[in-house]
Amino acid sequence: MQRIQEILILTNKGARHTIHIIKPNERTSFRAEIVVFDPDLNASYSSQVPISGSYKSSSEAFDVAFTWVVGWLQVKGLTVSKINNPCNTEFLSVADQQAIVSKHGVQANVEINA
């Protein structure tokens, strides 16, 4: 069974990014993807952004995906209002996520099941 961790990143203007950290099975590396919903671009649909590559750790996969999100937010002039793990933390702990988020200068607390 393919395992996945979902991390929601909400912005101050209603845009939402959902980072998926994926581990297809125990013998494979981690992968990542992002689902972007931006009501300014399209209020009816979201867009999937595949993140190229495979990663040795869930923290590496999250860091690469979060770097993409931070760049997108900067271009759009948005800020993060909330980060939530709605389905627990399958791979990457809240503390590890918080360290990556803080490294990028984002002032938001990572939550679980909030």
N, C-alpha and C positions, 0 to 999 in steps of 0.2 A: 504494500500500500504506500502510496506517495504521501509523505508528510509535508506539512506546510505551516508556516507561522504568518499570520496577518497582522500588519501594523498600520493603523489609520493615522493619517496626518491631516488635521483640519486647519484651515487658514482663517484669517480675520475677514475675508470677503466671500466665504462660502465655497471656495474650491476645496477639493478633497483629493488626497493622494493615498492610495492603498499599496503598501509595499508587501509583496509576497516573497518570503524566503522559502525556497523549495528544496527538499532532499528526496529525489525520486525513490531511492532505496539505500540501504546501508553501504553498498559498494560504490556509490557514485558521489560526486562532489555536490556542493550546494550551488543553486542557481537563484536568480532573482528576477522579478518583474515588477512593474508599477502600473496600477490602473489609475488614470487621472480623470477626475470629473471637474470641469471648470464651467460654471453656469454662464460666464461671459463668452465662452467659445461656442458651447452647445448645451442648452439647458435640458436636453432630452437624452443625451448619450455620453458615455465615458469612452476613453481611449486607452488601449493597452500599450505600454512601452516595454518591450523586452530589453533586458540588460544583458549584453553579450558577455560570454565567458562563463567559466565555472570557477568555484572558489573553495578553498580548503576548509574554511570555517564560516559559520553563520555570521559572525561579526564582520568578516571581510565582505560578504555578500550584502549585508545591511549598510555598511559604510559606502560601498559603491553606489547602491541605490539611493541612499540618503544624500550623497553628494549631488546626484542628478536632481533630486527634489529641491535642494537648497539653491542650485543654479537656476532652476525654473522659477522659484519664488523671487529671487533677486531680479530676474528679467521682468516679472509681472508686478513687482513692487508690493509683494504680499509678505505677511509674517505668519508664523505658526502659532495657532491659538491652543491646540491640544494634540497630544500624541497618546494613542490608546492601543493596547493589545486586547481586542475584544474576546479572544478565544485562548486566554492564558499565554504562556511563553514556551512554545514547543522547543525552541533551540536557544534563543538569545535572551538572557535575563534582563530585567528592567534596569539593573545597575549597569550592565554592559551597553545597553542601548543609550542610557543617559550619558555615559562617557563619550560615546560617538556623537550624540546630539550636541553636547557641550563643546566638543572639539571643533565643531562647525560654527560655534558662536550663536546657536539657537537657544533662546531663553524660554524653554517650555519643559515642563516635567513630564516624564514618561510614566504612564499609568497602565494598570492592568485591570481588565473587566470593568472599566469605568463608564 
